[in-house]
Amino acid sequence: MERGTWTDPRLDDKMASIDNEFSTFREEMREMRMEMRAEFRQLRSEMQDGRGEIAALRSDFNDLQGRLIQIGFGLVGAQLMSTAAIVVALA
């Protein structure tokens, strides 16, 4: 296998080729970073929206819990009144 000699023009051509490849690589990386930043911005926005929805759900669950407590006390009160009515009727 014959080995070629590296003359100054060949080295210059090769270095220009390498520089071109690095420039292309840097441009691709720059585009990828811009895309990632845009995606992260969108993700942050969606997370903020999700936090608002979670807060609304918490409020709804708190309202539901209050109503269930009221119903429970109402049922206990009705049971006590029924028991008292039976005691009075039997006495």
N, C-alpha and C positions, 0 to 999 in steps of 0.2 A: 504494500500500500504506500503510495507516494504521499509525502507530506508537503503541503504547500507552504510557501514562504509568506510571511506577513509583512507586506510592504506598507509604507505609510498611507498610500491611498486606500489599500484594503482595510487597514486599521481604522482609518477615518470613516469609511463606508460602514464598517461594523459598528462603530461607536454611534454613528448617526442612526443606524437601525435600532440599537439598544435605547438610545434617547427617545426615539419615536415610540417604542413599545412602552417605556416608562411614562411618557406623556399620555398615551392612551389609557394605561392602567390608572394613572392619577385622575384622569377625567372620569373614568368609570367609578372609581371610589368616591369622587366628589358627588356624582349623581346618586350613588347608593346612599351616601350620608344624607343628602337632601330628601330622598324618598323615606328614609328611616325617620328623619325628623318630622316629616309630614304625617307619617303613620303614628308616631308617638303623640303628636298634637291631637290627632283624631281620637286615639285611645284615651288620652287624658280627658277630652271632652265627653266621651261616652261614659267614663268613670264618674265624672261630675254629674251627668244626667242620672246615672244609676244611684248615686248618693241621694239625690232628690227623691227618686222613686222609693228608696228604702225609708227615707224619713216619712213619706206619705203613708207607706205600709205600717210603720210603727204607730203613727197617729190613728190609723184605722183599727189596728189591733188594740190599742189603748181604749178606744171608744167601745169596741166589742167587749173587752174585759169589764168595763164599767157597766155595760148593759147586763152582762151575765151575772155580775154581783147583785145588781138590782133584782133580777129575776130570782136569784137564789134566796135573797132576803124575803122577797114576796112569797115564795113557796114555803119558806120556814114560818113566816107569819101566818099564812093560810092554814098550815098544819097545826100551829098552836091554837088558832081560833077554832078550828074544827074539834080539837081535843078539848078545849074549854067548853064548847057547846055540848059535847057529849057528856062531860062531867056534870054540867049544870042540868042537863036533861035527866040524867040518872039520879041526881041527888034529890 
